[in-house]
Amino acid sequence: MYTDIKLEKSMYSVAGRSFTQVLAELDPDRQYKGTELEGLDAYERQLKRFGIKVRGKGCDSVERFFSTTDSAVLFPEYVRREIRAGFDGASLLGEIAAASSLTDSYDYRALSVTVTGSEAGVEQLAELPQTTVKLASTATALTKFARRADCSFEAVRKQRIEAFGVILRTLGAQIARAINSSAISALLSSASGSTYSGSITYAALAAFWASMNAFDMDVMLCSPDTMAAILALDEMKYCVTDFMSSGKVVTPYGVTIIKASSLASGTILGIDSKCAAEAVYGSDIVIDTDRLISTQCDEVTASILCGVSVLTSAAVKKLTKAS
Protein backbone atom coordinates (compact mmCIF):
# COMPACT_ATOMS: atom_id res chain seq x y z
CA MET A 1 0.00 0.00 0.00
CA TYR A 2 1.02 3.59 -0.60
CA THR A 3 1.14 4.25 3.14
CA ASP A 4 3.95 1.72 3.66
CA ILE A 5 6.46 3.00 1.10
CA LYS A 6 9.76 4.33 2.41
CA LEU A 7 10.57 7.49 0.47
CA GLU A 8 14.24 8.20 -0.24
CA LYS A 9 15.97 10.79 -2.36
CA SER A 10 17.80 8.00 -4.21
CA MET A 11 14.46 7.36 -5.96
CA TYR A 12 15.27 10.39 -8.11
CA SER A 13 18.49 8.79 -9.34
CA VAL A 14 17.17 5.60 -10.98
CA ALA A 15 18.43 5.58 -14.57
CA GLY A 16 15.75 5.89 -17.23
CA ARG A 17 12.88 6.35 -14.78
CA SER A 18 11.27 9.35 -13.19
CA PHE A 19 10.47 9.63 -9.49
CA THR A 20 6.79 8.93 -10.19
CA GLN A 21 7.64 5.89 -12.32
CA VAL A 22 9.72 4.48 -9.48
CA LEU A 23 6.84 5.08 -7.09
CA ALA A 24 4.38 3.45 -9.51
CA GLU A 25 6.44 0.27 -9.57
CA LEU A 26 6.18 0.06 -5.79
CA ASP A 27 2.55 1.18 -5.73
CA PRO A 28 0.78 0.24 -9.01
CA ASP A 29 -2.31 2.19 -10.04
CA ARG A 30 -4.25 -0.98 -10.87
CA GLN A 31 -4.74 -1.94 -7.23
CA TYR A 32 -6.87 1.18 -6.63
CA LYS A 33 -9.39 0.54 -9.38
CA GLY A 34 -12.90 1.03 -8.00
CA THR A 35 -11.70 2.82 -4.86
CA GLU A 36 -11.76 6.48 -3.89
CA LEU A 37 -8.08 6.68 -4.87
CA GLU A 38 -8.74 5.71 -8.49
CA GLY A 39 -7.59 8.53 -10.75
CA LEU A 40 -4.69 9.55 -8.54
CA ASP A 41 -1.19 8.64 -9.65
CA ALA A 42 1.45 7.23 -7.32
CA TYR A 43 2.81 10.68 -6.44
CA GLU A 44 -0.62 12.14 -5.74
CA ARG A 45 -1.33 9.23 -3.39
CA GLN A 46 1.78 10.16 -1.44
CA LEU A 47 0.52 13.73 -1.10
CA LYS A 48 -2.70 12.31 0.29
CA ARG A 49 -0.75 10.03 2.63
CA PHE A 50 0.94 13.00 4.28
CA GLY A 51 -2.09 15.26 4.07
CA ILE A 52 -0.39 17.79 1.81
CA LYS A 53 -2.90 19.90 -0.07
CA VAL A 54 -1.24 21.79 -2.92
CA ARG A 55 -4.12 23.93 -4.19
CA GLY A 56 -7.64 25.10 -3.48
CA LYS A 57 -9.38 25.81 -0.21
CA GLY A 58 -7.27 24.75 2.74
CA CYS A 59 -4.05 24.74 0.70
CA ASP A 60 -1.03 24.13 2.92
CA SER A 61 2.10 26.23 3.27
CA VAL A 62 5.40 25.16 1.70
CA GLU A 63 6.84 24.05 5.03
CA ARG A 64 4.25 21.26 5.19
CA PHE A 65 6.43 19.28 2.78
CA PHE A 66 9.18 19.30 5.40
CA SER A 67 7.13 18.09 8.36
CA THR A 68 8.81 14.64 8.09
CA THR A 69 11.91 13.25 6.42
CA ASP A 70 9.76 11.16 4.08
CA SER A 71 7.45 13.98 3.01
CA ALA A 72 10.45 16.23 2.24
CA VAL A 73 11.34 13.80 -0.55
CA LEU A 74 8.09 14.75 -2.30
CA PHE A 75 9.07 18.41 -2.68
CA PRO A 76 11.36 18.17 -5.74
CA GLU A 77 8.70 16.30 -7.71
CA TYR A 78 6.16 19.00 -6.85
CA VAL A 79 8.61 21.62 -8.09
CA ARG A 80 9.30 19.67 -11.30
CA ARG A 81 5.59 19.18 -12.02
CA GLU A 82 4.76 22.85 -11.59
CA ILE A 83 7.69 23.96 -13.75
CA ARG A 84 6.66 21.40 -16.37
CA ALA A 85 3.08 22.69 -16.30
CA GLY A 86 4.31 26.24 -16.92
CA PHE A 87 6.60 25.00 -19.68
CA ASP A 88 3.85 23.05 -21.45
CA GLY A 89 1.44 25.96 -21.21
CA ALA A 90 3.82 28.39 -22.92
CA SER A 91 5.61 26.07 -25.36
CA LEU A 92 4.82 26.37 -29.07
CA LEU A 93 6.55 23.10 -29.96
CA GLY A 94 3.32 21.15 -29.74
CA GLU A 95 1.83 23.46 -32.38
CA ILE A 96 4.74 23.62 -34.81
CA ALA A 97 6.68 20.35 -34.51
CA ALA A 98 5.53 17.35 -36.52
CA ALA A 99 7.60 14.96 -34.40
CA SER A 100 9.45 14.84 -31.10
CA SER A 101 12.57 12.75 -30.54
CA LEU A 102 14.79 11.88 -27.59
CA THR A 103 18.53 11.52 -27.73
CA ASP A 104 21.21 10.74 -25.18
CA SER A 105 23.73 12.87 -27.06
CA TYR A 106 24.49 16.58 -26.89
CA ASP A 107 24.06 16.96 -30.64
CA TYR A 108 22.08 15.35 -33.43
CA ARG A 109 21.94 15.02 -37.19
CA ALA A 110 18.44 15.73 -38.36
CA LEU A 111 16.73 14.42 -41.48
CA SER A 112 16.41 16.61 -44.54
CA VAL A 113 13.66 16.14 -47.15
CA THR A 114 13.76 17.52 -50.70
CA VAL A 115 11.24 16.96 -53.50
CA THR A 116 12.12 17.05 -57.22
CA GLY A 117 10.28 16.23 -60.44
CA SER A 118 6.80 16.87 -61.77
CA GLU A 119 3.65 15.92 -59.90
CA ALA A 120 1.96 15.05 -63.19
CA GLY A 121 1.54 11.45 -64.30
CA VAL A 122 4.66 9.57 -65.43
CA GLU A 123 5.08 8.50 -69.01
CA GLN A 124 6.39 5.03 -69.85
CA LEU A 125 10.16 4.71 -69.27
CA ALA A 126 10.28 8.29 -67.97
CA GLU A 127 12.25 9.16 -64.87
CA LEU A 128 10.19 9.05 -61.70
CA PRO A 129 9.79 12.18 -59.57
CA GLN A 130 11.86 11.84 -56.44
CA THR A 131 11.65 12.57 -52.74
CA THR A 132 15.12 12.50 -51.20
CA VAL A 133 15.53 11.85 -47.47
CA LYS A 134 19.01 12.14 -46.02
CA LEU A 135 20.88 13.19 -42.92
CA ALA A 136 21.76 16.85 -42.63
CA SER A 137 25.32 17.58 -43.69
CA THR A 138 26.26 18.93 -40.27
CA ALA A 139 25.31 18.03 -36.72
CA THR A 140 23.30 20.49 -34.67
CA ALA A 141 24.15 20.97 -31.01
CA LEU A 142 21.34 20.75 -28.51
CA THR A 143 21.01 23.91 -26.46
CA LYS A 144 20.65 23.96 -22.69
CA PHE A 145 17.82 26.26 -21.68
CA ALA A 146 17.82 27.01 -17.97
CA ARG A 147 16.46 29.33 -15.33
CA ARG A 148 17.20 29.90 -11.66
CA ALA A 149 14.90 31.40 -9.05
CA ASP A 150 16.56 32.69 -5.90
CA CYS A 151 14.18 31.98 -3.05
CA SER A 152 15.46 31.06 0.39
CA PHE A 153 13.43 28.59 2.39
CA GLU A 154 12.88 31.19 5.09
CA ALA A 155 11.29 33.47 2.49
CA VAL A 156 8.83 30.89 1.14
CA ARG A 157 8.22 28.48 4.03
CA LYS A 158 5.03 30.25 5.18
CA GLN A 159 3.71 30.90 1.69
CA ARG A 160 0.82 28.84 0.39
CA ILE A 161 1.97 26.01 -1.86
CA GLU A 162 -0.44 27.19 -4.54
CA ALA A 163 1.13 30.68 -4.59
CA PHE A 164 4.63 29.21 -4.77
CA GLY A 165 3.40 27.07 -7.66
CA VAL A 166 2.61 30.23 -9.62
CA ILE A 167 6.28 31.25 -9.33
CA LEU A 168 7.40 27.81 -10.49
CA ARG A 169 5.03 27.78 -13.48
CA THR A 170 6.28 31.23 -14.44
CA LEU A 171 9.83 29.89 -14.37
CA GLY A 172 8.81 27.02 -16.66
CA ALA A 173 7.07 29.42 -19.03
CA GLN A 174 10.21 31.57 -19.26
CA ILE A 175 12.24 28.53 -20.32
CA ALA A 176 9.58 27.61 -22.90
CA ARG A 177 9.58 31.10 -24.39
CA ALA A 178 13.35 30.95 -24.82
CA ILE A 179 12.95 27.67 -26.72
CA ASN A 180 10.13 29.19 -28.77
CA SER A 181 12.44 31.98 -29.85
CA SER A 182 15.17 29.51 -30.83
CA ALA A 183 12.70 27.36 -32.78
CA ILE A 184 11.31 30.36 -34.64
CA SER A 185 14.84 31.46 -35.61
CA ALA A 186 15.49 28.00 -37.04
CA LEU A 187 12.27 28.08 -39.05
CA LEU A 188 12.86 31.62 -40.32
CA SER A 189 16.32 30.71 -41.56
CA SER A 190 14.80 28.07 -43.87
CA ALA A 191 11.68 29.93 -44.98
CA SER A 192 11.15 31.51 -48.38
CA GLY A 193 9.48 34.90 -48.13
CA SER A 194 7.19 37.53 -49.55
CA THR A 195 6.13 41.00 -48.44
CA TYR A 196 3.02 43.12 -48.04
CA SER A 197 2.62 46.90 -47.94
CA GLY A 198 0.72 49.05 -45.49
CA SER A 199 -1.62 47.31 -43.07
CA ILE A 200 -2.30 43.60 -43.26
CA THR A 201 -5.53 42.78 -45.07
CA TYR A 202 -7.67 39.69 -45.09
CA ALA A 203 -6.94 39.28 -48.80
CA ALA A 204 -3.17 39.38 -48.17
CA LEU A 205 -3.55 36.85 -45.38
CA ALA A 206 -5.56 34.49 -47.57
CA ALA A 207 -3.11 34.87 -50.46
CA PHE A 208 -0.21 34.02 -48.13
CA TRP A 209 -2.03 30.88 -47.02
CA ALA A 210 -2.69 29.88 -50.63
CA SER A 211 0.94 30.52 -51.65
CA MET A 212 2.03 27.30 -49.93
CA ASN A 213 0.50 25.34 -52.79
CA ALA A 214 2.40 22.06 -52.29
CA PHE A 215 1.65 21.92 -48.56
CA ASP A 216 -1.22 22.78 -46.25
CA MET A 217 -0.42 25.83 -44.11
CA ASP A 218 -2.30 25.14 -40.89
CA VAL A 219 -0.46 27.40 -38.42
CA MET A 220 0.52 31.06 -38.63
CA LEU A 221 2.83 32.53 -36.00
CA CYS A 222 2.40 36.30 -35.84
CA SER A 223 4.22 39.16 -34.16
CA PRO A 224 2.02 40.75 -31.46
CA ASP A 225 1.24 43.88 -33.51
CA THR A 226 0.33 41.80 -36.57
CA MET A 227 -1.81 39.50 -34.45
CA ALA A 228 -3.71 42.53 -33.14
CA ALA A 229 -4.20 43.85 -36.68
CA ILE A 230 -5.54 40.48 -37.86
CA LEU A 231 -7.96 40.23 -34.95
CA ALA A 232 -9.28 43.70 -35.83
CA LEU A 233 -10.19 42.67 -39.38
CA ASP A 234 -13.93 42.57 -40.04
CA GLU A 235 -13.67 39.05 -41.47
CA MET A 236 -12.24 37.73 -38.20
CA LYS A 237 -15.24 38.72 -36.10
CA TYR A 238 -16.91 35.48 -37.17
CA CYS A 239 -14.16 33.53 -35.39
CA VAL A 240 -15.03 34.80 -31.91
CA THR A 241 -17.24 31.79 -31.15
CA ASP A 242 -14.42 29.37 -31.94
CA PHE A 243 -12.04 31.33 -29.71
CA MET A 244 -14.49 31.31 -26.82
CA SER A 245 -14.91 27.53 -27.05
CA SER A 246 -11.32 26.44 -27.72
CA GLY A 247 -9.08 29.31 -26.65
CA LYS A 248 -7.52 29.39 -30.12
CA VAL A 249 -7.89 31.88 -32.94
CA VAL A 250 -8.73 30.07 -36.18
CA THR A 251 -9.30 31.78 -39.52
CA PRO A 252 -12.44 31.00 -41.52
CA TYR A 253 -10.27 28.76 -43.73
CA GLY A 254 -8.99 26.71 -40.79
CA VAL A 255 -5.56 28.15 -39.96
CA THR A 256 -4.66 28.50 -36.27
CA ILE A 257 -3.12 31.92 -35.55
CA ILE A 258 -0.71 32.15 -32.61
CA LYS A 259 1.01 35.18 -31.10
CA ALA A 260 4.81 34.85 -31.07
CA SER A 261 6.55 37.66 -29.22
CA SER A 262 9.99 36.87 -30.66
CA LEU A 263 8.90 37.61 -34.24
CA ALA A 264 9.84 41.03 -35.61
CA SER A 265 7.09 43.59 -36.05
CA GLY A 266 4.90 42.98 -39.09
CA THR A 267 6.03 39.37 -39.54
CA ILE A 268 3.99 36.20 -40.09
CA LEU A 269 5.51 32.72 -40.22
CA GLY A 270 3.34 30.14 -41.98
CA ILE A 271 3.86 26.45 -41.23
CA ASP A 272 2.53 23.09 -42.32
CA SER A 273 2.87 21.63 -38.84
CA LYS A 274 2.46 18.05 -40.11
CA CYS A 275 5.85 18.02 -41.83
CA ALA A 276 7.83 21.21 -41.21
CA ALA A 277 9.95 20.56 -38.14
CA GLU A 278 11.17 18.14 -35.51
CA ALA A 279 11.77 18.87 -31.82
CA VAL A 280 14.71 16.97 -30.32
CA TYR A 281 15.12 16.63 -26.56
CA GLY A 282 18.25 15.62 -24.73
CA SER A 283 16.50 15.62 -21.36
CA ASP A 284 13.24 16.29 -19.57
CA ILE A 285 13.01 19.16 -17.09
CA VAL A 286 15.96 18.67 -14.71
CA ILE A 287 16.08 20.19 -11.24
CA ASP A 288 18.56 20.11 -8.37
CA THR A 289 16.95 17.42 -6.23
CA ASP A 290 19.46 17.31 -3.35
CA ARG A 291 19.28 21.03 -2.75
CA LEU A 292 15.50 21.09 -2.77
CA ILE A 293 15.15 18.28 -0.24
CA SER A 294 17.18 20.31 2.25
CA THR A 295 15.14 22.87 4.15
CA GLN A 296 18.05 25.26 3.69
CA CYS A 297 17.57 25.49 -0.09
CA ASP A 298 18.29 28.98 -1.39
CA GLU A 299 17.41 28.57 -5.06
CA VAL A 300 15.36 26.60 -7.57
CA THR A 301 17.12 25.68 -10.81
CA ALA A 302 15.58 24.05 -13.85
CA SER A 303 17.04 23.16 -17.23
CA ILE A 304 16.25 21.22 -20.38
CA LEU A 305 18.30 20.22 -23.43
CA CYS A 306 16.41 20.89 -26.64
CA GLY A 307 16.80 21.69 -30.31
CA VAL A 308 14.54 22.16 -33.34
CA SER A 309 15.39 21.12 -36.88
CA VAL A 310 13.56 21.91 -40.11
CA LEU A 311 12.56 18.72 -41.92
CA THR A 312 10.93 20.23 -45.00
CA SER A 313 11.90 23.81 -45.83
CA ALA A 314 9.11 24.15 -48.41
CA ALA A 315 6.61 23.67 -45.56
CA VAL A 316 7.68 26.97 -44.00
CA LYS A 317 7.05 30.46 -45.44
CA LYS A 318 7.31 33.98 -44.08
CA LEU A 319 5.40 37.15 -44.83
CA THR A 320 6.94 40.45 -43.79
CA LYS A 321 5.88 44.06 -43.99
CA ALA A 322 7.79 46.01 -46.63
CA SER A 323 9.90 48.79 -45.15
C-alpha positions in Angstrom: 0.0 0.0 0.0 1.0 3.6 -0.6 1.1 4.2 3.1 4.0 1.7 3.7 6.5 3.0 1.1 9.8 4.3 2.4 10.6 7.5 0.5 14.2 8.2 -0.2 16.0 10.8 -2.4 17.8 8.0 -4.2 14.5 7.4 -6.0 15.3 10.4 -8.1 18.5 8.8 -9.3 17.2 5.6 -11.0 18.4 5.6 -14.6 15.8 5.9 -17.2 12.9 6.4 -14.8 11.3 9.4 -13.2 10.5 9.6 -9.5 6.8 8.9 -10.2 7.6 5.9 -12.3 9.7 4.5 -9.5 6.8 5.1 -7.1 4.4 3.4 -9.5 6.4 0.3 -9.6 6.2 0.1 -5.8 2.5 1.2 -5.7 0.8 0.2 -9.0 -2.3 2.2 -10.0 -4.3 -1.0 -10.9 -4.7 -1.9 -7.2 -6.9 1.2 -6.6 -9.4 0.5 -9.4 -12.9 1.0 -8.0 -11.7 2.8 -4.9 -11.8 6.5 -3.9 -8.1 6.7 -4.9 -8.7 5.7 -8.5 -7.6 8.5 -10.7 -4.7 9.5 -8.5 -1.2 8.6 -9.7 1.5 7.2 -7.3 2.8 10.7 -6.4 -0.6 12.1 -5.7 -1.3 9.2 -3.4 1.8 10.2 -1.4 0.5 13.7 -1.1 -2.7 12.3 0.3 -0.8 10.0 2.6 0.9 13.0 4.3 -2.1 15.3 4.1 -0.4 17.8 1.8 -2.9 19.9 -0.1 -1.2 21.8 -2.9 -4.1 23.9 -4.2 -7.6 25.1 -3.5 -9.4 25.8 -0.2 -7.3 24.8 2.7 -4.1 24.7 0.7 -1.0 24.1 2.9 2.1 26.2 3.3 5.4 25.2 1.7 6.8 24.1 5.0 4.3 21.3 5.2 6.4 19.3 2.8 9.2 19.3 5.4 7.1 18.1 8.4 8.8 14.6 8.1 11.9 13.2 6.4 9.8 11.2 4.1 7.5 14.0 3.0 10.4 16.2 2.2 11.3 13.8 -0.6 8.1 14.8 -2.3 9.1 18.4 -2.7 11.4 18.2 -5.7 8.7 16.3 -7.7 6.2 19.0 -6.9 8.6 21.6 -8.1 9.3 19.7 -11.3 5.6 19.2 -12.0 4.8 22.8 -11.6 7.7 24.0 -13.7 6.7 21.4 -16.4 3.1 22.7 -16.3 4.3 26.2 -16.9 6.6 25.0 -19.7 3.9 23.1 -21.4 1.4 26.0 -21.2 3.8 28.4 -22.9 5.6 26.1 -25.4 4.8 26.4 -29.1 6.6 23.1 -30.0 3.3 21.1 -29.7 1.8 23.5 -32.4 4.7 23.6 -34.8 6.7 20.4 -34.5 5.5 17.3 -36.5 7.6 15.0 -34.4 9.5 14.8 -31.1 12.6 12.7 -30.5 14.8 11.9 -27.6 18.5 11.5 -27.7 21.2 10.7 -25.2 23.7 12.9 -27.1 24.5 16.6 -26.9 24.1 17.0 -30.6 22.1 15.3 -33.4 21.9 15.0 -37.2 18.4 15.7 -38.4 16.7 14.4 -41.5 16.4 16.6 -44.5 13.7 16.1 -47.1 13.8 17.5 -50.7 11.2 17.0 -53.5 12.1 17.0 -57.2 10.3 16.2 -60.4 6.8 16.9 -61.8 3.6 15.9 -59.9 2.0 15.0 -63.2 1.5 11.5 -64.3 4.7 9.6 -65.4 5.1 8.5 -69.0 6.4 5.0 -69.8 10.2 4.7 -69.3 10.3 8.3 -68.0 12.3 9.2 -64.9 10.2 9.1 -61.7 9.8 12.2 -59.6 11.9 11.8 -56.4 11.7 12.6 -52.7 15.1 12.5 -51.2 15.5 11.9 -47.5 19.0 12.1 -46.0 20.9 13.2 -42.9 21.8 16.8 -42.6 25.3 17.6 -43.7 26.3 18.9 -40.3 25.3 18.0 -36.7 23.3 20.5 -34.7 24.2 21.0 -31.0 21.3 20.8 -28.5 21.0 23.9 -26.5 20.6 24.0 -22.7 17.8 26.3 -21.7 17.8 27.0 -18.0 16.5 29.3 -15.3 17.2 29.9 -11.7 14.9 31.4 -9.1 16.6 32.7 -5.9 14.2 32.0 -3.1 15.5 31.1 0.4 13.4 28.6 2.4 12.9 31.2 5.1 11.3 33.5 2.5 8.8 30.9 1.1 8.2 28.5 4.0 5.0 30.3 5.2 3.7 30.9 1.7 0.8 28.8 0.4 2.0 26.0 -1.9 -0.4 27.2 -4.5 1.1 30.7 -4.6 4.6 29.2 -4.8 3.4 27.1 -7.7 2.6 30.2 -9.6 6.3 31.3 -9.3 7.4 27.8 -10.5 5.0 27.8 -13.5 6.3 31.2 -14.4 9.8 29.9 -14.4 8.8 27.0 -16.7 7.1 29.4 -19.0 10.2 31.6 -19.3 12.2 28.5 -20.3 9.6 27.6 -22.9 9.6 31.1 -24.4 13.4 31.0 -24.8 12.9 27.7 -26.7 10.1 29.2 -28.8 12.4 32.0 -29.9 15.2 29.5 -30.8 12.7 27.4 -32.8 11.3 30.4 -34.6 14.8 31.5 -35.6 15.5 28.0 -37.0 12.3 28.1 -39.0 12.9 31.6 -40.3 16.3 30.7 -41.6 14.8 28.1 -43.9 11.7 29.9 -45.0 11.1 31.5 -48.4 9.5 34.9 -48.1 7.2 37.5 -49.6 6.1 41.0 -48.4 3.0 43.1 -48.0 2.6 46.9 -47.9 0.7 49.0 -45.5 -1.6 47.3 -43.1 -2.3 43.6 -43.3 -5.5 42.8 -45.1 -7.7 39.7 -45.1 -6.9 39.3 -48.8 -3.2 39.4 -48.2 -3.5 36.8 -45.4 -5.6 34.5 -47.6 -3.1 34.9 -50.5 -0.2 34.0 -48.1 -2.0 30.9 -47.0 -2.7 29.9 -50.6 0.9 30.5 -51.6 2.0 27.3 -49.9 0.5 25.3 -52.8 2.4 22.1 -52.3 1.6 21.9 -48.6 -1.2 22.8 -46.2 -0.4 25.8 -44.1 -2.3 25.1 -40.9 -0.5 27.4 -38.4 0.5 31.1 -38.6 2.8 32.5 -36.0 2.4 36.3 -35.8 4.2 39.2 -34.2 2.0 40.8 -31.5 1.2 43.9 -33.5 0.3 41.8 -36.6 -1.8 39.5 -34.4 -3.7 42.5 -33.1 -4.2 43.8 -36.7 -5.5 40.5 -37.9 -8.0 40.2 -34.9 -9.3 43.7 -35.8 -10.2 42.7 -39.4 -13.9 42.6 -40.0 -13.7 39.0 -41.5 -12.2 37.7 -38.2 -15.2 38.7 -36.1 -16.9 35.5 -37.2 -14.2 33.5 -35.4 -15.0 34.8 -31.9 -17.2 31.8 -31.1 -14.4 29.4 -31.9 -12.0 31.3 -29.7 -14.5 31.3 -26.8 -14.9 27.5 -27.1 -11.3 26.4 -27.7 -9.1 29.3 -26.6 -7.5 29.4 -30.1 -7.9 31.9 -32.9 -8.7 30.1 -36.2 -9.3 31.8 -39.5 -12.4 31.0 -41.5 -10.3 28.8 -43.7 -9.0 26.7 -40.8 -5.6 28.2 -40.0 -4.7 28.5 -36.3 -3.1 31.9 -35.5 -0.7 32.2 -32.6 1.0 35.2 -31.1 4.8 34.8 -31.1 6.6 37.7 -29.2 10.0 36.9 -30.7 8.9 37.6 -34.2 9.8 41.0 -35.6 7.1 43.6 -36.0 4.9 43.0 -39.1 6.0 39.4 -39.5 4.0 36.2 -40.1 5.5 32.7 -40.2 3.3 30.1 -42.0 3.9 26.4 -41.2 2.5 23.1 -42.3 2.9 21.6 -38.8 2.5 18.1 -40.1 5.8 18.0 -41.8 7.8 21.2 -41.2 10.0 20.6 -38.1 11.2 18.1 -35.5 11.8 18.9 -31.8 14.7 17.0 -30.3 15.1 16.6 -26.6 18.3 15.6 -24.7 16.5 15.6 -21.4 13.2 16.3 -19.6 13.0 19.2 -17.1 16.0 18.7 -14.7 16.1 20.2 -11.2 18.6 20.1 -8.4 16.9 17.4 -6.2 19.5 17.3 -3.4 19.3 21.0 -2.8 15.5 21.1 -2.8 15.1 18.3 -0.2 17.2 20.3 2.2 15.1 22.9 4.1 18.0 25.3 3.7 17.6 25.5 -0.1 18.3 29.0 -1.4 17.4 28.6 -5.1 15.4 26.6 -7.6 17.1 25.7 -10.8 15.6 24.1 -13.9 17.0 23.2 -17.2 16.2 21.2 -20.4 18.3 20.2 -23.4 16.4 20.9 -26.6 16.8 21.7 -30.3 14.5 22.2 -33.3 15.4 21.1 -36.9 13.6 21.9 -40.1 12.6 18.7 -41.9 10.9 20.2 -45.0 11.9 23.8 -45.8 9.1 24.2 -48.4 6.6 23.7 -45.6 7.7 27.0 -44.0 7.0 30.5 -45.4 7.3 34.0 -44.1 5.4 37.2 -44.8 6.9 40.5 -43.8 5.9 44.1 -44.0 7.8 46.0 -46.6 9.9 48.8 -45.2 
